[in-house]
Amino acid sequence: MNNRVVETTSGRVQGIDLDGVRAYRGVPFASPPQGDLRFRPPQPVKPWSGIRAADRFADAAWQMPNPLMASEAISDDCLYLNVWVPEGDGPFPVMVWIHGGSYTSGSPSQVLYNGAELARRNQVVVVNLSYRLGAWGYGWFRDLLPDLGESGNLGLQDQLAGLRWVSDNIAGFAGDPGRVTVFGESAGGFSVATLMACPQAQGLFQSAIVQSGAGDFVMSPAQASRVAQRVLDELPGSGSALDRLLAADMKALVRAQNRAARQVVERGLRANTPQFGMTFMPVVDGDLLPRLPVDAVAAGASRTVRLMAGVCRDEWNLFQYAPPFNGNVPLETFRAMPREEILRRLTRNLPGNGEAALAHYENEIEVHPRRGLMDYFSAMETERTFTVPTVRLLDAQVGAGGQAWGFRFSHEIDSFGVPLGACHVSDVPFVFGLADTPAGRLFTGGGAPAVEIEGRVMAAWGAFAHGETPGWDDWASDRQANNFGGREARVALLSASGERFWNGIIPAPGVGADKEAAS
């Protein structure tokens, strides 16, 4: 591709040349959700004349400003994407990244998501999407304020709009719209699994990579309405709830959203997996999202989509031990916690199963001397939030007749002044070829070991995007995952005793129950 100017369905854009790639920053894929469009589904971009310079990243969606999330500048004009195109004529496979951040923070322009090296090394077109966050993107006001119309799941609708833009426009960027891989980490991984269950997403991607994600981070309308009511109660101003919502500025809405997060919700339509502090997520509305995503996958909703899914071995250590992610609680505080406090926390997060959980993890986990007994709780939360749902997703896809491959990251780091093991986010720099950069070293440690793992990870992700296998046996062969880091090449994501413990808490989806409905 030799021309910096690309014709899109809305007008021409001009990119910038980097080392071996061409970048297009801040390309609009939907109209700014401002004014009357603030709580409406994404609308098409209004065409422009002339050539639009695509040389700067757009502002992030409404959230608490945070330099770690590239969200110092936030705006309600936020529905943009970034594109990196390698040298050559193509057409190249396309990799569409959905960022993480608990559905309340993050940006497609974060430094760890720079797609230049991934595009250059793997000869793929990389696209990073934005979407509305928090109460704006996932506030379920539909049942409380009917005048808002189809106001629910706006963040999910934004992601679908971005994927449609890719389908309609990516050929102009030397991309192949018939070879699209959607991938994401954390809330981005949850999003990928959710999109696999969306009827409107069918045909928009052929492969999916779920990193530290799950197919059960959703809520029922009743639970989501309770959270939305709390948001409305916390909004300032006078007049009706609708008037106050429409008049609220971004800071007021984010403040109300943060107060509404201080409650417990039922994640995955289950009372026995309460979710604390993460209260904005997609809603099973019977339409855009007909059912629990992992159940939809088990019923064959994404049987033709090739899936890779995996976790970091010690996901929760980042949130438990690392400042500022843990609220800046010092490590000494956790190390001093007695067994009784660990049991209390396990019981709170696993109602009715606290004693059994403590007994299980006392047999499973060797406590790190610098961290203490909270390792039991952190291991439980790693499995409850990420590992078990990932196993359920892989099993569901294979059980429905689809293809799936598992992976695990086990490369240990000591960062933020804490031994974090293989914690959440530590996979991301490897995927984007940033393991030995200043930002990447925070999560990989850098140096030759990280660079070696990076080479294997990028080769696997690239091969998968090109329609090949990632280079290891699939999940159906032995329910083992490829291991990046550590001594073992293949590992079980759950031990045999872990399988037994979790089967009664997060049950396997009903494979085949609704296959006819998805056919």
C-alpha positions in Angstrom: 0.0 0.0 0.0 1.7 3.1 -1.2 -0.9 5.8 -0.7 -1.3 7.4 2.7 -4.8 8.5 1.7 -7.6 6.0 2.1 -11.2 6.4 1.0 -13.7 5.3 3.7 -17.5 5.2 3.5 -17.5 8.6 5.2 -14.6 10.4 3.5 -10.9 10.3 2.9 -8.3 9.9 5.7 -4.6 10.4 5.6 -2.2 8.5 7.8 1.3 8.9 8.9 4.4 6.8 8.1 6.2 5.1 10.9 9.0 2.5 10.8 7.6 -0.2 8.5 4.0 0.6 9.1 1.4 3.3 8.3 -0.7 4.5 11.2 -4.2 6.1 11.1 -5.1 7.6 14.5 -8.4 8.8 15.6 -10.6 7.6 12.6 -14.3 8.0 13.4 -16.5 4.9 13.2 -19.7 6.4 14.6 -21.0 9.9 15.1 -20.1 11.7 18.4 -22.6 10.5 21.0 -23.3 14.1 22.1 -26.5 16.0 22.8 -29.6 13.9 21.7 -27.3 11.0 20.9 -25.7 10.8 24.3 -27.7 7.7 25.4 -28.6 6.5 22.0 -27.1 3.6 19.9 -24.2 4.6 17.8 -25.1 6.4 14.6 -23.3 6.5 11.2 -20.5 9.0 10.8 -21.6 12.2 8.9 -19.6 12.3 5.6 -16.9 15.0 5.3 -15.3 16.6 2.3 -11.6 16.9 1.6 -9.0 14.8 3.4 -9.1 14.3 7.1 -5.7 14.0 8.9 -5.6 10.9 11.0 -2.5 11.9 12.9 -3.6 12.1 16.5 -5.3 9.8 19.0 -8.8 10.7 20.1 -9.9 11.5 23.6 -10.9 8.6 25.8 -14.5 7.9 26.8 -15.8 9.3 30.1 -13.9 7.9 33.1 -11.7 9.0 35.9 -8.7 10.6 34.2 -5.6 8.2 34.6 -2.3 8.5 32.8 -1.8 4.7 33.1 -5.0 4.3 31.0 -4.1 7.1 28.4 -7.2 8.9 29.7 -5.9 12.2 30.8 -8.2 13.8 28.2 -11.8 12.5 28.2 -14.7 13.5 26.1 -18.1 12.6 24.9 -16.7 12.7 21.4 -14.9 9.4 21.7 -16.0 6.8 19.2 -12.8 6.4 17.2 -10.4 3.7 16.2 -6.7 3.4 15.4 -5.3 1.4 12.5 -1.8 0.2 11.8 -1.0 -1.2 8.3 2.2 -3.0 7.4 4.2 -2.4 4.3 3.2 -4.3 1.2 0.1 -4.7 -0.9 -1.9 -7.2 1.1 -4.6 -8.1 1.6 -3.5 -8.8 5.2 -5.4 -10.5 7.9 -7.0 -8.1 10.4 -6.7 -8.1 14.2 -9.3 -6.0 16.1 -8.3 -5.2 19.7 -10.8 -4.4 22.4 -9.2 -2.8 25.4 -9.7 -3.7 29.1 -10.4 -1.7 32.2 -13.3 -3.3 34.1 -15.8 -1.7 31.6 -15.1 1.7 33.4 -11.7 2.8 32.2 -9.1 2.4 29.5 -8.5 3.6 26.0 -7.5 2.0 22.6 -4.5 4.4 22.6 -2.8 3.1 25.7 1.0 2.7 25.2 0.8 -1.1 25.9 -1.7 -1.4 23.0 0.5 0.2 20.3 -0.2 -2.0 17.3 2.8 -1.0 15.2 5.1 -3.9 16.1 2.3 -6.4 15.9 1.4 -5.2 12.4 5.0 -5.0 11.2 6.2 -8.4 12.5 3.1 -10.5 11.7 2.0 -8.8 8.5 -1.5 -8.0 9.8 -3.6 -4.9 9.9 -4.2 -4.0 13.6 -7.3 -2.0 14.6 -8.0 -0.7 18.2 -11.6 0.1 19.0 -13.1 2.5 21.6 -16.5 2.1 23.3 -18.5 3.9 25.9 -17.8 2.9 29.5 -19.3 2.7 32.9 -22.8 4.1 33.4 -22.7 5.7 30.0 -21.9 2.5 28.1 -23.4 -0.1 30.4 -25.9 1.7 32.6 -29.3 -0.1 32.2 -31.7 2.8 32.2 -34.1 1.2 29.7 -36.5 -0.1 32.3 -36.3 3.0 34.6 -36.5 5.7 31.8 -38.5 4.3 28.9 -38.2 7.6 27.1 -34.5 6.8 26.5 -35.5 4.1 24.1 -32.9 1.5 23.1 -30.4 2.8 25.6 -29.0 -0.4 27.1 -25.7 -2.1 26.2 -24.4 0.9 24.5 -20.8 -0.1 24.9 -21.5 -3.4 23.3 -23.4 -1.7 20.5 -20.4 0.6 20.0 -18.1 -2.5 19.6 -20.5 -3.9 17.0 -20.5 -0.6 15.2 -16.7 -0.7 15.1 -16.7 -4.2 13.7 -19.2 -3.2 11.0 -16.9 -0.3 10.1 -14.0 -2.8 9.8 -16.1 -5.0 7.5 -17.1 -2.1 5.3 -13.8 -0.2 5.2 -10.8 -2.3 6.0 -10.1 -3.4 2.4 -9.1 0.2 1.7 -6.4 -0.2 4.4 -5.1 -3.4 2.7 -7.0 -5.6 5.1 -9.0 -8.7 4.3 -12.6 -8.4 5.7 -12.9 -12.1 5.4 -10.1 -12.8 7.8 -10.8 -10.9 11.0 -9.7 -11.9 14.4 -11.2 -10.0 17.4 -9.0 -10.1 20.5 -9.0 -8.5 23.9 -7.8 -8.7 27.5 -9.7 -8.4 30.8 -12.9 -6.5 30.0 -11.8 -6.7 26.4 -11.6 -10.5 26.8 -15.1 -10.5 28.4 -16.2 -8.4 25.4 -14.9 -10.9 22.9 -16.7 -13.8 24.6 -19.8 -11.7 24.7 -19.6 -10.8 21.0 -19.4 -14.5 20.3 -22.9 -14.8 21.7 -24.3 -11.8 19.8 -26.4 -12.7 16.8 -25.6 -9.2 15.3 -21.9 -10.1 15.4 -22.2 -13.2 13.2 -20.0 -13.0 10.2 -18.1 -9.9 11.4 -15.1 -12.0 12.6 -13.8 -15.5 11.9 -11.5 -16.0 14.9 -11.4 -14.8 18.5 -8.7 -14.6 21.2 -9.9 -14.2 24.8 -7.1 -13.1 27.1 -8.0 -13.1 30.8 -11.6 -13.0 29.9 -14.8 -15.0 30.4 -18.2 -15.7 29.1 -20.1 -15.0 32.3 -19.4 -11.3 33.0 -23.0 -10.2 32.4 -26.0 -9.3 34.5 -29.7 -9.7 34.4 -31.9 -6.6 33.7 -33.2 -6.7 37.2 -29.7 -6.5 38.7 -28.6 -3.9 36.2 -31.7 -1.7 36.9 -30.8 -1.7 40.6 -27.4 -0.3 39.8 -28.8 2.2 37.4 -31.3 3.4 40.0 -28.4 4.1 42.3 -26.7 6.1 39.6 -29.9 8.2 39.2 -30.1 8.7 42.9 -26.6 10.0 43.1 -26.9 12.5 40.2 -27.0 16.2 41.2 -29.5 18.8 40.0 -33.3 19.2 40.0 -36.1 17.9 37.9 -36.9 14.4 36.8 -34.4 11.6 36.8 -34.4 11.8 33.0 -33.7 15.5 33.1 -30.8 15.1 35.5 -29.3 12.2 33.5 -29.4 14.1 30.3 -28.0 17.3 31.9 -25.2 15.7 33.8 -21.7 16.5 32.8 -19.1 13.9 32.5 -17.6 14.4 36.0 -21.0 14.2 37.7 -21.9 11.0 35.8 -18.6 9.4 36.7 -18.9 10.4 40.3 -22.4 8.9 40.5 -21.2 5.8 38.7 -18.4 5.3 41.2 -20.8 5.5 44.1 -23.1 3.0 42.4 -20.2 0.6 42.1 -20.2 0.2 45.9 -22.6 -2.7 46.0 -22.7 -6.4 45.2 -24.3 -7.8 42.0 -24.9 -11.3 40.7 -22.4 -12.0 38.0 -23.2 -14.6 35.4 -26.9 -14.7 36.5 -25.8 -16.6 39.6 -26.2 -15.7 43.2 -23.2 -17.8 44.3 -20.6 -15.7 42.3 -21.2 -12.2 43.7 -19.2 -9.4 42.1 -17.8 -6.6 44.2 -17.0 -3.2 42.8 -17.6 -4.1 39.2 -21.3 -3.3 38.5 -21.3 -2.2 34.9 -21.2 -4.9 32.3 -23.3 -6.2 29.4 -26.9 -7.1 30.2 -28.7 -10.3 29.0 -31.5 -8.4 27.3 -33.0 -11.3 25.2 -32.3 -9.4 22.0 -28.8 -8.0 21.4 -27.5 -10.5 24.0 -30.1 -13.3 24.1 -28.5 -15.4 26.9 -25.5 -16.0 29.1 -22.6 -15.9 26.6 -21.0 -19.2 27.7 -24.4 -20.9 27.4 -24.8 -19.5 23.9 -21.4 -20.7 22.9 -22.3 -24.2 24.3 -25.4 -24.1 22.2 -23.3 -23.5 19.0 -23.7 -19.7 18.6 -20.0 -19.4 17.5 -19.4 -22.9 16.3 -17.6 -21.6 13.2 -15.4 -19.1 15.0 -11.9 -20.4 15.9 -11.2 -19.6 19.5 -8.0 -19.2 21.6 -8.5 -18.5 25.3 -6.3 -18.4 28.3 -5.2 -16.8 31.5 -2.2 -15.6 33.5 -1.4 -18.0 36.3 -1.6 -15.5 39.1 -4.1 -12.9 37.8 -5.4 -11.6 41.0 -2.0 -10.7 42.5 -2.0 -7.4 40.6 -5.3 -6.3 42.2 -4.4 -7.8 45.6 -0.8 -6.7 46.1 0.4 -4.0 43.6 0.0 -0.3 44.3 -1.8 1.6 42.9 -4.1 -1.2 41.7 -4.9 -2.3 45.3 -5.7 1.1 46.7 -2.1 1.5 47.9 -2.5 -0.9 50.8 1.1 -1.9 51.9 2.3 -5.4 51.5 2.9 -5.6 55.3 -0.9 -5.3 55.9 -1.7 -8.4 53.9 1.2 -10.4 55.3 -0.1 -9.7 58.8 -3.6 -11.0 58.1 -4.6 -14.0 60.2 -6.2 -17.1 59.0 -9.6 -16.0 60.4 -9.6 -12.9 58.1 -8.7 -15.0 55.1 -11.7 -17.3 55.9 -14.0 -14.3 56.3 -13.0 -13.0 52.9 -13.3 -16.4 51.2 -16.8 -16.8 52.7 -17.9 -13.4 51.5 -16.8 -14.1 47.9 -17.9 -17.7 47.9 -21.1 -17.8 50.0 -21.5 -21.2 51.7 -18.1 -22.4 50.5 -15.6 -20.5 52.5 -14.4 -23.4 54.7 -14.1 -25.7 51.8 -12.2 -23.1 49.8 -9.7 -22.5 52.6 -9.1 -26.2 53.0 -8.7 -26.6 49.2 -6.2 -23.8 48.8 -4.2 -24.7 51.9 -3.6 -28.0 50.1 -3.0 -26.4 46.7 -1.0 -23.3 47.3 2.5 -22.7 48.6 2.4 -19.3 50.3 5.0 -16.8 49.2 6.8 -15.6 52.4 6.7 -11.9 51.3 2.9 -12.0 50.7 1.5 -14.3 53.4 -1.8 -16.2 53.7 -3.6 -13.8 51.4 -2.2 -15.9 48.7 -5.1 -18.3 49.4 -7.6 -15.6 48.7 -5.7 -14.3 45.6 -5.5 -17.8 44.2 -9.3 -18.3 44.7 -10.1 -15.0 43.0 -7.8 -15.8 40.1 -9.8 -19.0 39.5 -13.2 -17.6 40.3 -12.9 -14.6 38.1 -10.7 -15.8 35.2 -9.5 -19.4 35.2 -12.7 -21.4 35.8 -14.8 -19.2 33.3 -12.0 -19.7 30.7 -12.1 -23.4 31.1 -15.9 -23.3 30.8 -15.7 -21.2 27.6 -13.1 -23.6 26.0 -15.2 -26.6 27.0 -18.4 -25.0 25.7 -16.8 -24.2 22.3 -15.4 -27.7 21.9 -18.6 -29.3 23.1 -20.5 -27.4 20.5 -18.3 -28.8 17.7 -16.1 -25.7 17.4 -12.3 -25.4 17.4 -10.4 -24.1 20.5 -6.9 -23.8 21.9 -5.9 -22.9 25.4 -2.9 -21.0 26.8 -1.4 -19.9 30.1 1.2 -17.2 31.0 3.5 -18.3 33.8 6.4 -15.9 33.5 7.0 -14.4 37.0 7.8 -10.8 37.7 8.7 -8.7 40.7 7.3 -5.3 40.0 5.7 -2.3 41.8 7.9 -3.4 44.7 6.1 -6.7 45.0 6.6 -10.4 43.9 3.6 -10.6 41.6 4.1 -13.9 39.9 2.4 -14.1 36.5 -0.2 -11.4 37.2 -3.0 -9.8 35.3 -1.8 -7.7 32.3 1.5 -9.5 32.1 0.5 -11.1 28.8 -0.3 -7.9 27.0 3.3 -6.6 26.3 4.2 -10.0 24.8 1.3 -9.9 22.4 2.1 -6.4 21.1 5.9 -6.9 20.9 6.6 -4.5 23.7 8.0 -6.8 26.4 11.4 -5.0 26.5 10.1 -1.4 26.3 9.9 0.9 29.4 6.2 0.3 29.8 6.4 -3.4 28.9 9.1 -4.1 31.5 6.7 -3.2 34.3 4.7 -6.3 33.5 7.4 -8.6 32.0 10.7 -7.7 33.7 12.3 -7.2 30.3 15.6 -8.7 29.2 16.4 -11.9 27.2 13.8 -14.2 29.0 11.0 -11.8 28.1 12.1 -11.3 24.6 12.3 -15.0 24.0 8.7 -15.5 25.3 7.6 -12.5 23.2 8.9 -14.1 20.0 6.8 -17.3 20.7 3.7 -15.4 21.7 3.7 -13.1 18.7 4.4 -16.0 16.3 1.4 -17.9 17.8 -1.0 -14.9 17.7 0.2 -14.1 14.2 -0.3 -17.6 12.9 -3.7 -17.8 14.4 -4.7 -14.5 12.7 -3.4 -15.9 9.4 -5.8 -18.9 9.7 -3.3 -21.4 11.0 -3.1 -23.2 14.3 -1.2 -21.4 17.0 1.4 -24.2 17.1 0.2 -26.5 19.8 -2.5 -29.2 20.2 -6.1 -28.0 20.5 -8.2 -28.1 23.6 -10.2 -31.1 22.4 -7.1 -33.3 22.4 -6.3 -33.3 26.1 -7.8 -30.2 27.8 -4.3 -28.9 28.3 -3.0 -25.3 27.6 0.2 -24.2 26.1 2.4 -22.6 28.8 4.4 -19.4 28.2 7.1 -19.3 30.9 7.8 -21.8 33.5 9.2 -25.3 33.0 6.3 -27.2 31.6 5.3 -26.9 27.9 1.7 -28.0 28.5 -0.4 -27.5 31.7 -3.8 -28.0 33.0 -5.6 -24.8 33.8 -7.2 -26.4 36.8 -5.9 -29.2 38.9 -8.0 -32.3 39.4 -9.0 -31.2 42.9 -9.7 -27.7 41.5 -12.0 -29.2 38.9 -13.9 -31.1 41.7 -14.1 -28.0 43.9 -15.4 -25.6 41.3 -17.9 -28.0 39.6 -20.5 -27.3 42.2 -19.9 -23.5 42.3 -19.5 -22.5 38.6 -21.2 -25.4 36.8 -20.4 -26.3 33.2 -22.9 -24.9 30.7 -25.5 -27.2 29.2 -23.8 -28.4 26.1 -26.3 -29.2 23.4 -29.4 -28.0 25.3 -30.2 -25.3 22.8 -28.1 -26.3 19.7 -31.2 -26.3 17.5 -31.9 -22.7 18.4 -28.5 -21.7 17.2 -28.5 -23.7 14.0 
